[in-house]
Amino acid sequence: INGASAQDLEQGASKHSPDHVSFTQIIERLYQAGLQTSCFKSGDGDEIYIKLRAPLRRLAEHAADSGWDMLLDPTALREKIDNTDAPIEDDHETTPLTPYQCIYGSFDDERPELFAHAPGYQHPFSDLLRIKMITDIITSNRPGCAHLNLRKMKTDDADPERCSVIAYFPLHNRALADDLEQRWLTWKVRPWE
């Protein structure tokens, strides 16, 4: 989150409209929502940048509390169901899929082993899912969330009297960006080649 004015640190929300949220209030709400923040000023000192992240424990809590549907691990699901009195038999004549593929369920932080790991991770939270969940933690009005309306707080004019947030965006995953750059089409290669 790119804060509009370093003056918000000293002034708070006293001379702003009732909808204005001061820098200090933003940080407090993010902290109370279980997000970790790191703040630093811009080169000329007129803006404050807030870098934030969510620990895996917080993502798991939010996924469970919010009822996020997530892909179940076919192997773990098979083991769980095959150990019951009514195991599901594979019928490869009907479909090439096993009966345990493509099944989603509400995340349960008591049984995270039932959920498929995101590619390249030892947990179910992919980069995209983490961005979605952090945005939900910031903007949701559910208990335990930050209750910050980023769209209302963001403005295109950089008037520090009216603006709490200039911009917000996810940071790049350097490894994924490098991989994409290697595979990306260049001007030397035709798309059909």
N, C-alpha and C positions, 0 to 999 in steps of 0.2 A: 504494500500500500504506500503510495507516495503522498505524504501529508502536505497540505497547502502552505502552511506557515509555521515557522519556528516560534512566532509570537504566541501561538496557542498554548505553548508550555506555560507562559506566565499569565496569560489573560483568562484562560479557561473559557467558559461559555457565558460569562456574565453579560457582555454587551451584544451577544448574538441572539438570533431568534430562538424560540423554544425548541425548534427542531434541530438546531445546531448541536453537534456533539464535539466537544473539545478534544484535543490530542490526548490529554490525560485520561479522559473518559473512554476514548477508544482503546487505549492500552489497558485500562482496568477491565473493560468488558472482554477483551481478547484473553487476558490472563484468567479471569473468572470462568471463561469458557474452556479452559484447559489448553490453550494454544501457547506456544513459546514464541517470544518476540525478541528481536534484536533491532535497535534503533540507531540511526546515524544521520548526520546532517549532510546536505548536498555540499558540493565544493564551495559555493558562495554563501552557504549558511542560511539561505532563505527557505529551504524546504527540508522536511524530515522524512526519511525513508524508514518504513517499518518492514522488516523481513520477518516472516512468521512461518512456523511449521507446527505440525501436530504429531505428538508421539504416537506410536502404534497402539498403545494402550488406550489413548483418547479416541483414535479412529475406531477401534473395536467397540468401545462403549457407545459411541455415536451410532455406529452401524446397528448395534443391538437395540438401542433405545428408539431409533427411527424406523426400524423394521426394514432395513435395506435388503433387497433380494440380491443374493450373490450366488455364483455358480458353485454347485456342490462338487466335491472330488469324486469321480466315478469309482475309483478303487476303494476309498474309505466308505462310500455309500454301499457298495457291493458287500464289503465285509460286515457292515452293520446289519443289512437286510438279510444276507444269506445265513446269518446266525439266528434268525427267527424261525418260527414254525411255518412261514409261508414265503420261502425264497422265490424270486422271480427268475424264470428260465429264459435263456436267450433263444430267440427264434430268428435265425439268420435268413430264413426264406422270406420272411415278411419285410424286414428292414435290415440294412447293413449296420445300423446303430445298435449299440447295446442298450438294454433298458435303463442303464444308469447314466447315460450321456445326456448332456443339455438339460440338466435338472437344476433349477434354482430354488433357493429357500431363504427365508428371513435369517439374517446373520444372528448367530448365537455365540456370545463371547464366552460362554461356559464350555462350548464344544467347537473351538476353531479348527480342529483337525478334520472336521467334515467338509471344509470349504477348500476349493481348488486354489493353489498358489498362483499368484500372478507370474507371468513369464519373467524369469530372472530374479525372483524374490522368494523368500521363505515365509511369506504371508500372503493373504488374498488381496491386498490393496495395491492395485496397479497405479501408475503415475496419474492416469486420467481419473481413476476413482478417487484418489487422494485429493486431487484438485476439486472435484465435485463435492466431496465430503467437507473439506475445509471451507469452501464457499458456503455450504449449508450450515456449518457450525457458526460462521460469521453472521449470516443473514437470517437464520431461522428464529422464530419467536418461541420455540419450544424451551422448556426449562433446561438450564445448563448450556445454552447457546448465547452468543454475544448480542443478539437483537440489534444489529447494525444494518440499516438499509443503505447499502453501498450505492445503489442507483440514485437515491435521493441525496446522498451526501456528495456524490460526484458532480462536478460542474465543468464545463469547458472553459469558462473564464477563470483565470487564476486570481480572483479577488479574495484575499485572505479574510475579508469581512464576512463573506458568505460561504466560503468553501472549506470543507473539512478534508476532502479527498480529491486529488487531482486525477489520479489514475490508479488502477489495480490490475495486476497481471501475474501469471505464474512465471517462475524462473525456468530457464531451459535445463533439461537433463543433458549435461554435456556429452555423455557417452552415447545417448540416443541421437542427439543432434549430429555428432560425428559420423555415426553409422548411416543416418539418412543422407548426409552430404556425400558419402562414398557411393551410395546407390542412386543418387539423384541424377536425372538426365542433364547432360551438359549441351552446350551449343554445338559440340563436335559430333554428337550422336543423334541420328534421326529417331523419333519415337518408336517406329516400327522395327528398329534394328536391335 
